[in-house]
Every structure is written in structure tokens, then in C-alpha cells.
Amino acid sequence: MSASSSPVLLKVENLTKHFPAGGGKVVHAVDGVSFTITKGKTLGLVGESGCGKSSCARTIIRIYEPTSGKILLDGADISTLNQKQLLPYRRKMQMIFQDPYASLNARMTVQDIIAEPLRAHRICQNKAEERDMVVDMLRRVGLNQEHAGRYAHEFSGGQRQRVGIARALILQPELVICDEPISALDVSIQAQVVNMLRAFQEEQGLTYLFIAHDLSMVRYVSDDVGVMYLGQLVEKCEADEIYAHPLHPYTKGLLASVPIPDPVAARQKEAAGIAGDLPSPIAPPSGCRFHTRCPYATDRCRGEVPPLMEAAPGHFVACHQIQG
């Protein structure tokens, strides 16, 4: 089934999230982001630190309240629902957090951490059923029954993240938002965790929004890739396409920044990287927000916001130089 004919699980329309910054100023964390994810697929969201990826994810799952825009989960608009109305939808969407050291309650045993969603949604009839479900989930993430009575501080980073994954997946959600789930882990553990997430996707037909810095890892796990810059989506297309034919100057700069083992080639790539620093989201540049760092910027770029348009079949980009 083609992506165009597949059912859409998540549709984000013009999503905006601003945070008050004092003195009447606001942080433009997310500004008018739109995308869709079809069921059983993975959208990778990439960009520099501070570009709004995590704020976008937390707004989608309603940890943050959206300033404006729509969030449609399986066709239902959840952007304005209150917490009581959200409860049945929270069972359909779960989140794996970046830091396994901070996202697990140090005072709770692993049994209680993983069982917490079961209790919130009143899934189990008794304690025995709850424990059986937790033990089965521990096994599926590579841990065992003995780990259920331990506390988070007794585990390694990789083991803690497995506990976090077990907590997110025990409700058998349809959508899982992975907020940089491997960035705090050792490189040797990252591939294990990613392969486990892919195995769960194949077994359960899960849909992922996968946020990461590591562009090579995003390519490995994602069907489509979206590139964010300063709160806005600047490019989106199939994963292989964005690596083979990047169009936006920012995307090209990100790809040029990926480390490679060849020193000579690495120096050449470094010269093609992104100049300057990320502007403040409190006072984002006018027009194209990348124009302050773009070698191709014109007066039009400085004064006119480029819309996200289809430059090639399935390949969307927000750049005046490409759109003509």
C-alpha cells in the first residue's frame, strides 16, 4: 500500500507553541508546523538543539498546551480536549523520553513504574494480572522477573531506557513519540535499543515520531524525515531521498556536519557546514529564519517567509531559491 493510500494516524496542522518569556516577550518554540504520519510508519524529526523538536513532540502528546493549530489522532482533534477527555486518547499515544535518569521515579520499583499506566487506565482486574503483564513486558525488552523489585538507580543507562520503553509500550499504543531515546546512551547500547524499537514496530504495527540529532540513525529508523529550524519545518520527504538529494541549505549543512572517519573528506565537509549560531527563538529573524546563516540569502529571503511547497514528487521544501 502506498503512503498516499495508507490511513493517516497522526495529522498535525499549523501547530504553534509559544512560551511566555517575561516583559511581554514570547519564545517561538514551534511556529506553524504541519505534517502527517501514516499508520505503521516512522517520521524522523531532526535539527539542531533548540530548534523546537522536543517542544513539538510534547505539544503533540499534550504535555504542553498548544498555542494554536490542530492535532488529529486517528481523525479526532485532540488539541482542545481537557485532561478527562484526553484519557482514552492517552492510551493510544505514549512517549519515550530522552533521559532515562530523569524520567523514572527513583522512589518507585520497576514493577510500579511499568504498572503505572495500567493503573491509570484500570486495565487489570487484580495484582496478579498486573504483575504478569509487567513481567511479560520486562521479558520483551530484554530484562527479567528479578528486575521488577529493583529501583531505577540500580540499573545502567541502557537498562533504564528499557524500563522506560516497557512503560510506554505496555498499553499497546498506536503512536509512540520517541524524544531522542538514545542520545543519553553509550554508542554500544544505542543500536540495541533502536533494533528493539524496530522489532516492536514490526510485531505491533506501531507508528513512531522519532526525534534525534544523529542523522545516520534517523535514516536507519525512519520512512520519512522532517527537518526543523527555529520552530519551523523547512524540508520533508522520504528518508533516502533527503540524504541523496537534500534541497534546503540548512539540510545540506546538517548532512555536512555528520562526522566521518576520513580526515581529508572531513575537512572538506566542515567547510560546507553551517556558519554562525542559532538565533534566539524570542526574536526570530524576519522572512526565512535561516537567512542569517545562509550563503544564498537575498532580499526576498530576508523579507518574505517561504512556504513549505512540493519541489519534487513527495519532496517538500521551504526555500525561495528552490521554489523560484
N, C-alpha and C positions, 0 to 999 in steps of 0.2 A: 504493500500500500504506500503510495507516495505521501510526502509530508503534507501536500496541499489537500489530500482527501482524508487524511488521518484526523480523528477527533481531537480538538484542542482541549487540553486540560486547564492550562493557565493562560489567561489573556490580560495583559497589563496595558491600560490605555492612558496615556498622558499623565503618568504618575508623578506627583510632586511632593517632596517633603522638605520643609523649611524648619529650622530650629531658631528660636529667639536667641540673640547674641548680646542683648542689652543695648541701651541707648537707641532703641528703635531699629537696630540692625538685625538682619537675619542671616543665618548660614544656609546657602543654597545647596543642600546636600544632594537632592535629587530634583531635576528640573525637566518635566515633560518626557519621561521615558516610556516607550511603548514597545512591546514585543509579545510573542506567543510561544508556547511550548506545547507540542503535540504529545499525546499520551505515550509513555514508554520511551521517550527521547530525553536527551540531556542538552541543555543550553549552558555553555560555559560563559561566564561573565568575567572579563579581565580589565585591568587598568592599574595605574599607579595607586599607592596608598593615598587615601584622601579623595579619591575620585568619586566616591559615593556608592560603591558596590555593596558594602555591608549595610549601609543605610537603606538602600533599595530593597535588599533581601528582608531586613527586619520590618520594613513598612509593608511588604507583600504579606508577610505572615502575621501582621498586625501587632507586633511588639511595639512598633511606633505607629501613631495615628497618622494617616495620610493627610497632607495639607489639601490636596485636590487630586482628581483623577479616579480611575476605576480599576478594581482588582476583581477579575471574574474567574472563579474557580469552578470548573465544570459547568460553565454557563451562568452561575449565580454570582451576583455582585456582592462581595463581602466587604467592600470598602467603607460602608457606613453602618455596619451592624454593631450592636453593643456586645459586651462580653458574653452575656447569656445567649444571645442569638448566634454568636460565633462558635459556641461549644461543639455542635455537630460537625462544623467545618474544620475545627482544630484536630479532630480525629483523622481527617483526610490529609492534613498537611503537618509535617513535623520538620524540625530544624536540627542539624548537627553543627555545633558551634566550633569556633576556631581553637579556643584554648581549653584543652581537657583539664587543666589545672584549676581553672576558674569556673567552669560550667557545671562541676559536680559538687554537691553539698558535702563538705568534709565531715559533717556530723551524722550523715546517713550511711547505712550499709549499702553495698551494691544491690542487694535484694530490694531495699526500699527505694533506691534511686530508679531502678528499672521498672519497679511496680507502680511508681507514682502516676504515670499516665493511665494505667489500668484502673487505679482507684478513682482518678478524676472522672473517668468515663463509665465507672461502675461496670466493668467488663466481666469480672469474676464473681462467682457465686460464693466462694469461700476461700480461706487462706491456702488450702491445699492446691486448689486450682491455680491460684495466683503464683504460688511457688513453682508449680510445674511449668507454667508459661515462662517464668523468669529463667529457670534452669535451661529450658529448651532454647531460649534466646541467647543465653550465655554460650551454650554449645555452638550455636550457629555463628557467633562472632569470634570463635576460637578460644573461649575461656571455658571453665568447667564449674561444676556444682560447688566445689570448695570455695570459689571466689565470692559466692553470694553473701557470705557472712563477714567479709572484709570491708575495710574503709578505703576511700579513694587514695589516701596518702600512702597506702601500702603497695600501690601499683606503679609501673613505669608509665611514661607518657603515651606509648602506643597502646598499652592495656587500658588506660583511662579513656582513650578515644574509642576503643572498642566498647567500653561500657556506655559511652555517650551515643554510639551508633545503636547499641541494643535498646537504649531508652527511646530513641527516635523511631525505631522500626517495629517495636513490639505491638503497636496498634495497627500494623499493616496499612500505613498511609498510602495514598496515591501519589502525593507530591512530597519530595524531600528536598529541603533547601540546605545545601552544604556550604557553610560560610567559612571558606579556607580551612577545611577539615584536616589538612595535612601540613600546613605551614609551620606548626609548632612541634612537629615530629622530626626525629632523625631521618636522614635520607634513606637509610636501610629499611626503615619501617614504612615510609610513605607508599612505596609500591604495593606492599602487603595490604594496606588499608584501602587503596584505590581498587585493587583487584577484588577485594571483598565487596566493595560497593557495586562494582560491575556485576559480580555474581548475584547479588541480591536483586539488581535490576533485571537480569535475565530470568531469575526464578519467579519474581513477583510482578514484573511489568512496571516497575517503579518509574516515575518521572522525576528527573533531577534538575535543579538550578544549581550549578556548580561554580562557586566563586573561588578564584585563585590568582596568585601572582605568577606562578610557574606556567609559562605559555606552552612548554612542551608537554606538561602533564594535562593541561586543558585540551590540547589536541588529542591526546590519548583517550580521554574520557568523554569528550563532547561530540554530539552530532552537529550542532551549530555553535557559533561563537559570536558574542556581542562584545564590543569594545567601548568602555565608558571613559569619558574625560570630563572632569569637573562637573559631575552631576548629569551629564547628557550622554546618550548613546550616539557614537559617531560612525560606527560601522557594524554590520551584522550580515553573516552569510554562513554557508556550510564550513565546518572546521577545516577540511583540506583546502578549500578554496581560499580561505583567508590567509593561510600560510603560503600557498602557491602564488596568489595574486592579490596581495594587500593593496588597497587603493588609498586610504586616508593616510596623510603624512604621519599622524600620530601612531597608527598601527604599524607603519613601516619602522618608525623609531623604536617601538616596543620590541619588534622582532629583531632589530639590530642590537638590542640590549641583552639578548639571550646569550649567556656565556657559552663559549665553545673552546675545545682543548687546543686548537691551533693558534699559537701566539701571533703569527703574521696576519691571519684572517681575522683574529680577534681585534687587532688594532684597526684594521680597515672597517670592521663593523662598528667599533667605538666611534669612529669619525662620522658615521652615518646615524648616530644615536640622537636623542632628544636634547636640545640645548635648553639652558635655563631651568628655573624652578616652577613648580605648580603654583599658579596664582591663588590668592585667598578666595575661598568659596563665599566669604562675606561680601566681597566686592569683585565678582567675576567680570572678566573683560567683556566689552560690548561686542556685538557681531558674533563671529565664530570665536568660541572661547579659547581655541588653540592658536589664534593668530599671533599672540605674543611670543610664541616659541616656534612658529612655522616659518621655514625659509622661503616659502612660496606665497606668503600673505600679501594681499593687495588692499587697496582702499575699500573695495567691496567686502572683503573678509572682515575688515575692522568695523564696518558699519551695518552689515546685514547678516542675520542668523541663517545659516544654510539648513534647509530641511533635510530630513533623512529620506532619501529617494533611491529608487531602484536603478542602479547604474548598469547592471547586467542581470540576467535572469537569476532571481534569488539572492542577489548581492546588493545590499543597501548601504549607502554611504552619505554622510553629511559633509560635503566639501564643494565649494564653488568651483575649484579648479577641475574637479572631475565632472561636475554637472554642466559646466559651460555657461 
